[in-house]
């Protein structure tokens, strides 16, 4: 008996599409999509900070910030995710093929201050084939983005990447995310209030180093950063992040029509037959499952922003986050709780500045690896 062909519901990765993408490598991207924030306004900075659950007064309190060495509110490092769509996962080519933001490698050169205006330049850096359990053949699509302020200063740069995968293949294969879904559902009984109150002690006791300097001389290799908690994950929380970050494809009415009309591959019919954006995996449980994931889940740039929050809390106002690199290892569906731990693995000096390197690991409350990170921070010196 002939085997019934698998139903194909979504566009596939094709050799023609890959060839078109390879032609774009190294070519400056023109006419990029309008960012959520052009300027680091007081409200824009605060909305982003609150979107990741960060209430550091250096970002949010003008009176407090005026007494620091900056003399004004500073944009948290991850705020720059909101000033460029490319770095946040807006990728070209392979229309209709699923894209999952999976990591970034940031370098910050200068702080971004209140009312700075940010411009960017970007290009496709590389396209790398991978064989995955999740979706078979997948492609890592790497972009490089440079960030400049209104004075032309190069304030930051970043390599970020998405994985392009076949939705149908991911749904049929299951494997990694079928297992993750089973694990999630098996452990998805209601969290007890006793459990949550114990975890919430991490929120109650969260330390923002603030105005107390953390001197380089007082830090030793092997020192551990305080554990940071994020969650429990809710769709409300995912939307809260989108309010500060802007989302990639969240548009309404006429603007939604214009987006889908210009990029038909973005329009994936919902249960009413209305073409809606793929970003709805972050709030539409059924659609998230259609692409092979356990359910509606958090944003990749959100996760990276949690890692940077972990470090900026620890280094204080006089420290400067110079580098941060993340690898996103799984989705965090609603109901998950995330714990971030870190350790100083190296102290070094470069160009007269004193740095520490920090290794980070984020796990769910079930002990599943959620993300890995490394950071390099400049600390003040007693000398």
Beta strands, then each sheet from edge to edge (+ up, - down):
strand 1: 98-108
strand 2: 119-132
strand 3: 136-148
strand 4: 154-165
strand 5: 224-231
strand 6: 268-269
strand 7: 275-276
strand 8: 320-328
strand 9: 337-350
strand 10: 353-364
strand 11: 369-378
sheet 1: 2+ 3- 4+ 1- 8+ 11- 10+ 9- 5+
sheet 2: 6+ 7-
end
